[in-house]
Amino acid sequence: MSEVSFDLSPVETKPSRKYRKGSKYDPILDKFLEDKNKLVVVEVAGKEANYVRTQLKKRIDAKGLKLNVTVANNKVYLEK
């Protein structure tokens, strides 16, 4: 078995993790909430409709919003 070279260094405290605040999908929800339309189609370049639906659903649940997000014919629909 070969030996591994390593160093151990004492520290006082462990740094806190840096969490991302929010999501890149939050602006979509924010703009929709400001909008007067009750139903819109959401298109995100380079992303599959089901992936976008999943991400928006996660953010809707995290924010406790009363919105519906569905996919039909490979398009994402947001509904108030």
DSSP file (Angstrom, degrees, kcal/mol; ACC not computed):
  #  RESIDUE AA STRUCTURE BP1 BP2  ACC     N-H-->O    O-->H-N    N-H-->O    O-->H-N    TCO  KAPPA ALPHA  PHI   PSI    X-CA   Y-CA   Z-CA
    1    1 A M              0   0    0      0, 0.0     2,-0.2     0, 0.0     0, 0.0   0.000 360.0 360.0 360.0 134.0    0.0    0.0    0.0
    2    2 A S        -     0   0    0      1,-0.1     2,-0.2     0, 0.0     0, 0.0  -0.518 360.0-113.2 -84.9 153.7    1.4    3.4   -0.9
    3    3 A E        -     0   0    0     -2,-0.2     2,-0.4     1,-0.0    -1,-0.1  -0.544  22.1-136.1 -85.9 151.6    1.5    6.3    1.5
    4    4 A V        -     0   0    0     -2,-0.2     2,-0.5     2,-0.0    -1,-0.0  -0.900  11.5-136.0-109.5 133.6   -0.6    9.4    1.2
    5    5 A S        +     0   0    0     -2,-0.4     2,-0.3     2,-0.0     0, 0.0  -0.761  40.5 149.1 -88.6 129.8    0.9   12.9    1.8
    6    6 A F        -     0   0    0     -2,-0.5     2,-0.3     2,-0.0    -2,-0.0  -0.970  34.1-141.2-154.1 166.5   -1.3   15.2    3.9
    7    7 A D        -     0   0    0     -2,-0.3     2,-0.4     2,-0.0    -2,-0.0  -0.980   7.2-155.3-131.0 144.4   -1.3   18.1    6.4
    8    8 A L        -     0   0    0     -2,-0.3    -2,-0.0     2,-0.0     0, 0.0  -0.985  13.5-173.8-117.6 131.9   -3.5   18.7    9.4
    9    9 A S        -     0   0    0     -2,-0.4     2,-0.1     2,-0.0    -2,-0.0  -0.991  22.0-125.7-128.3 129.1   -4.0   22.3   10.6
   10   10 A P        -     0   0    0      0, 0.0     2,-0.3     0, 0.0    -2,-0.0  -0.461  28.6-173.2 -72.2 143.9   -5.8   23.3   13.7
   11   11 A V        -     0   0    0     -2,-0.1     3,-0.1     1,-0.1    -2,-0.0  -0.942  26.5-139.7-133.5 157.1   -8.7   25.9   13.4
   12   12 A E  S    S+     0   0    0     -2,-0.3     2,-0.3     1,-0.3    -1,-0.1   0.908  83.2   4.7 -81.3 -46.8  -10.8   27.7   15.9
   13   13 A T  S    S-     0   0    0      0, 0.0    -1,-0.3     0, 0.0     0, 0.0  -0.947  70.7-115.0-139.6 158.3  -14.1   27.5   14.2
   14   14 A K        -     0   0    0     -2,-0.3     2,-0.0    -3,-0.1    -3,-0.0  -0.798  40.2-115.3 -91.4 133.2  -15.7   26.0   11.1
   15   15 A P        -     0   0    0      0, 0.0     2,-0.1     0, 0.0     3,-0.1  -0.359  32.0-108.7 -67.8 148.5  -16.9   28.5    8.6
   16   16 A S        -     0   0    0      1,-0.1     2,-0.1    -2,-0.0     0, 0.0  -0.456  37.5-102.6 -74.4 150.2  -20.6   28.6    7.9
   17   17 A R        -     0   0    0     -2,-0.1     2,-0.8     1,-0.1    -1,-0.1  -0.422  28.5-125.6 -70.7 147.2  -21.8   27.3    4.6
   18   18 A K        -     0   0    0     -2,-0.1     2,-0.3    -3,-0.1    -1,-0.1  -0.849  29.7-165.9 -96.7 109.2  -22.8   29.8    2.0
   19   19 A Y        -     0   0    0     -2,-0.8     2,-0.4     1,-0.0     0, 0.0  -0.719  24.3-114.0 -95.3 144.1  -26.3   29.1    0.8
   20   20 A R        -     0   0    0     -2,-0.3     2,-0.7     2,-0.1    -1,-0.0  -0.620  28.0-134.0 -74.3 129.9  -27.7   30.7   -2.2
   21   21 A K        -     0   0    0     -2,-0.4     2,-0.1     2,-0.0    -1,-0.1  -0.777  66.8 -26.0 -86.8 116.2  -30.5   33.0   -1.3
   22   22 A G  S    S-     0   0    0     -2,-0.7     2,-0.3     4,-0.0    -2,-0.1  -0.419  83.5 -84.5  82.0-156.7  -33.5   32.3   -3.6
   23   23 A S    >   -     0   0    0     -2,-0.1     3,-1.2     1,-0.0    -2,-0.0  -0.965  23.2-112.5-150.1 159.0  -33.4   30.9   -7.1
   24   24 A K  T 3  S+     0   0    0     -2,-0.3     4,-0.2     1,-0.2    -2,-0.0   0.630 117.9  60.3 -71.3 -10.3  -32.8   32.0  -10.6
   25   25 A Y  T >> S+     0   0    0      1,-0.2     4,-1.4     2,-0.1     3,-0.6   0.538  80.1  86.4 -91.8  -8.3  -36.5   31.1  -11.2
   26   26 A D  H <> S+     0   0    0     -3,-1.2     4,-2.9     1,-0.2     5,-0.2   0.884  81.4  59.0 -59.5 -41.0  -37.7   33.6   -8.6
   27   27 A P  H 3> S+     0   0    0      0, 0.0     4,-2.5     0, 0.0    -1,-0.2   0.849 102.1  55.4 -59.4 -31.5  -37.8   36.5  -11.1
   28   28 A I  H <> S+     0   0    0     -3,-0.6     4,-2.1    -4,-0.2    -2,-0.2   0.949 112.1  42.0 -62.9 -48.2  -40.3   34.5  -13.2
   29   29 A L  H  X S+     0   0    0     -4,-1.4     4,-2.4     2,-0.2    -1,-0.2   0.905 113.9  52.4 -66.0 -41.7  -42.6   34.1  -10.2
   30   30 A D  H  X S+     0   0    0     -4,-2.9     4,-1.7     1,-0.2    -2,-0.2   0.926 111.2  46.2 -61.0 -45.4  -42.2   37.7   -9.1
   31   31 A K  H  X S+     0   0    0     -4,-2.5     4,-1.5    -5,-0.2    -1,-0.2   0.897 112.1  51.3 -65.3 -39.5  -43.0   39.1  -12.6
   32   32 A F  H  < S+     0   0    0     -4,-2.1    -1,-0.2     1,-0.2    -2,-0.2   0.896 108.1  51.9 -64.5 -39.6  -46.1   36.8  -12.9
   33   33 A L  H  < S+     0   0    0     -4,-2.4    -1,-0.2     1,-0.2    -2,-0.2   0.852 111.4  47.3 -65.8 -33.6  -47.4   37.9   -9.5
   34   34 A E  H  < S+     0   0    0     -4,-1.7    -1,-0.2    -5,-0.2    -2,-0.2   0.776  98.5  90.9 -74.6 -27.2  -47.1   41.5  -10.6
   35   35 A D  S  < S-     0   0    0     -4,-1.5    -3,-0.0    -5,-0.2     0, 0.0  -0.322  73.2-140.5 -72.4 151.0  -48.8   40.8  -13.9
   36   36 A K  S    S+     0   0    0     -2,-0.0    -1,-0.1     2,-0.0     2,-0.1   0.648  70.8 104.1 -85.9 -16.4  -52.6   41.1  -14.3
   37   37 A N        -     0   0    0      1,-0.1     3,-0.1    -5,-0.0    -2,-0.1  -0.398  58.4-155.5 -69.0 142.2  -52.9   37.9  -16.4
   38   38 A K  S    S+     0   0    0      1,-0.2    42,-2.5    -2,-0.1     2,-0.4   0.675  80.7  33.6 -89.6 -19.9  -54.3   34.8  -14.7
   39   39 A L  E     +A   79   0A   0     40,-0.2     2,-0.3    41,-0.1    -1,-0.2  -0.992  68.1 166.6-141.0 128.8  -52.7   32.3  -17.1
   40   40 A V  E     -A   78   0A   0     38,-2.3    38,-2.4    -2,-0.4     2,-0.5  -0.955  32.6-124.0-138.2 157.5  -49.3   32.6  -18.9
   41   41 A V  E     -A   77   0A   0     -2,-0.3     2,-0.5    36,-0.2    36,-0.2  -0.878  26.1-151.3 -98.3 133.5  -46.9   30.4  -20.8
   42   42 A V  E     -A   76   0A   0     34,-2.9    34,-0.9    -2,-0.5     2,-0.5  -0.920  12.4-174.3-109.4 128.6  -43.4   30.3  -19.5
   43   43 A E        -     0   0    0     -2,-0.5     2,-0.5    32,-0.1    32,-0.0  -0.987   3.7-173.8-123.9 125.2  -40.5   29.6  -21.8
   44   44 A V    >   -     0   0    0     -2,-0.5     3,-1.8     3,-0.3     8,-0.1  -0.977  31.6-117.3-119.2 120.2  -36.9   29.2  -20.5
   45   45 A A  T 3  S+     0   0    0     -2,-0.5     3,-0.1     1,-0.3    -2,-0.0  -0.286  93.4   6.2 -60.2 130.2  -34.2   28.9  -23.2
   46   46 A G  T 3  S+     0   0    0      1,-0.2     2,-0.4    -2,-0.0    -1,-0.3   0.544 105.3 108.6  79.8   7.1  -32.4   25.6  -23.2
   47   47 A K    <   -     0   0    0     -3,-1.8    -3,-0.3     4,-0.0    -1,-0.2  -0.942  68.4-119.3-122.0 140.5  -34.6   23.9  -20.5
   48   48 A E     >  -     0   0    0     -2,-0.4     4,-2.2     1,-0.1     5,-0.2  -0.410  27.0-119.3 -70.3 149.8  -37.1   21.1  -20.9
   49   49 A A  H  > S+     0   0    0      1,-0.2     4,-2.5     2,-0.2     5,-0.2   0.889 112.7  51.3 -59.7 -42.6  -40.7   22.0  -19.9
   50   50 A N  H  > S+     0   0    0      1,-0.2     4,-2.1     2,-0.2    -1,-0.2   0.861 109.2  50.9 -66.8 -34.4  -40.8   19.3  -17.1
   51   51 A Y  H  > S+     0   0    0      2,-0.2     4,-2.4     1,-0.2    -1,-0.2   0.929 110.9  48.0 -65.5 -45.6  -37.6   20.6  -15.6
   52   52 A V  H  X S+     0   0    0     -4,-2.2     4,-2.8     1,-0.2     5,-0.3   0.917 110.5  52.3 -61.8 -43.4  -38.9   24.2  -15.5
   53   53 A R  H  X S+     0   0    0     -4,-2.5     4,-2.6     1,-0.2    -1,-0.2   0.925 109.7  49.1 -57.9 -45.2  -42.2   23.0  -14.0
   54   54 A T  H  X S+     0   0    0     -4,-2.1     4,-2.1     2,-0.2    -2,-0.2   0.919 112.6  46.8 -61.5 -45.3  -40.3   21.1  -11.2
   55   55 A Q  H  X S+     0   0    0     -4,-2.4     4,-1.9     2,-0.2    -1,-0.2   0.915 114.2  46.9 -65.2 -43.3  -38.1   24.1  -10.4
   56   56 A L  H  X S+     0   0    0     -4,-2.8     4,-2.6     1,-0.2    -1,-0.2   0.897 110.5  53.4 -65.4 -39.1  -41.0   26.5  -10.4
   57   57 A K  H  X S+     0   0    0     -4,-2.6     4,-2.5    -5,-0.3     5,-0.2   0.905 107.1  51.7 -62.4 -41.7  -43.0   24.1   -8.2
   58   58 A K  H  X S+     0   0    0     -4,-2.1     4,-2.4     1,-0.2    -1,-0.2   0.913 112.7  45.1 -59.8 -43.4  -40.2   23.9   -5.7
   59   59 A R  H  X S+     0   0    0     -4,-1.9     4,-2.1     2,-0.2    -2,-0.2   0.878 111.2  52.6 -71.0 -37.2  -40.0   27.7   -5.5
   60   60 A I  H  X>S+     0   0    0     -4,-2.6     5,-2.2     2,-0.2     4,-0.9   0.926 113.3  44.7 -62.1 -45.0  -43.9   28.0   -5.2
   61   61 A D  H  <5S+     0   0    0     -4,-2.5     3,-0.5     1,-0.2    -2,-0.2   0.912 112.4  51.2 -65.2 -43.4  -43.8   25.6   -2.3
   62   62 A A  H  <5S+     0   0    0     -4,-2.4    -1,-0.2     1,-0.2    -2,-0.2   0.860 115.9  41.3 -63.5 -35.9  -40.9   27.2   -0.6
   63   63 A K  H  <5S-     0   0    0     -4,-2.1    -1,-0.2    -5,-0.1    -2,-0.2   0.561 107.5-125.5 -88.8  -9.0  -42.6   30.7   -0.8
   64   64 A G  T  <5 +     0   0    0     -4,-0.9    -3,-0.2    -3,-0.5     2,-0.2   0.863  50.4 165.3  68.2  36.5  -46.0   29.3    0.1
   65   65 A L      < -     0   0    0     -5,-2.2     2,-0.8    -6,-0.2    -1,-0.2  -0.495  43.6-130.2 -86.4 155.7  -47.7   30.8   -2.9
   66   66 A K        +     0   0    0     -2,-0.2     2,-0.3     2,-0.0    -1,-0.1  -0.590  63.3 124.5-102.1  67.6  -51.1   29.9   -4.2
   67   67 A L        -     0   0    0     -2,-0.8     2,-0.4   -10,-0.1    13,-0.2  -0.909  50.9-140.2-125.4 152.8  -50.1   29.2   -7.9
   68   68 A N  E     -B   79   0A   0     11,-2.8    11,-2.6    -2,-0.3     2,-0.4  -0.931  13.2-169.7-111.3 138.0  -50.5   26.3  -10.2
   69   69 A V  E     +B   78   0A   0     -2,-0.4     2,-0.3     9,-0.2     9,-0.2  -0.995  15.9 165.2-127.8 127.1  -47.8   25.2  -12.6
   70   70 A T  E     -B   77   0A   0      7,-2.3     7,-3.2    -2,-0.4     2,-0.4  -0.905  29.0-135.2-136.9 162.6  -48.6   22.6  -15.3
   71   71 A V  E     +B   76   0A   0     -2,-0.3     2,-0.3     5,-0.2     5,-0.2  -0.985  26.0 166.1-121.0 130.8  -47.1   21.2  -18.5
   72   72 A A  E >  S-B   75   0A   0      3,-2.1     3,-1.0    -2,-0.4    -2,-0.0  -0.977  72.0  -5.1-143.1 130.2  -49.2   20.6  -21.6
   73   73 A N  T 3  S-     0   0    0     -2,-0.3     3,-0.1     1,-0.2    -1,-0.1   0.876 129.1 -58.0  53.9  41.1  -47.9   19.9  -25.0
   74   74 A N  T 3  S+     0   0    0      1,-0.2     2,-0.4   -26,-0.0    -1,-0.2   0.771 114.2 114.5  61.1  30.7  -44.4   20.5  -23.8
   75   75 A K  E <   - B   0  72A   0     -3,-1.0    -3,-2.1   -26,-0.1     2,-0.5  -0.975  63.0-129.7-127.7 145.1  -45.2   24.1  -22.6
   76   76 A V  E     -AB  42  71A   0    -34,-0.9   -34,-2.9    -2,-0.4     2,-0.4  -0.806  22.0-164.6 -97.1 131.1  -45.2   25.3  -19.0
   77   77 A Y  E     -AB  41  70A   0     -7,-3.2    -7,-2.3    -2,-0.5     2,-0.4  -0.960   6.5-160.5-119.1 131.6  -48.3   27.2  -17.8
   78   78 A L  E     -AB  40  69A   0    -38,-2.4   -38,-2.3    -2,-0.4     2,-0.4  -0.928  15.6-175.2-107.1 134.4  -48.5   29.3  -14.7
   79   79 A E  E      AB  39  68A   0    -11,-2.6   -11,-2.8    -2,-0.4   -40,-0.2  -0.993 360.0 360.0-136.1 137.3  -51.9   30.0  -13.3
   80   80 A K              0   0    0    -42,-2.5   -41,-0.1    -2,-0.4    -1,-0.1   0.426 360.0 360.0 -88.1 360.0  -53.2   32.1  -10.5
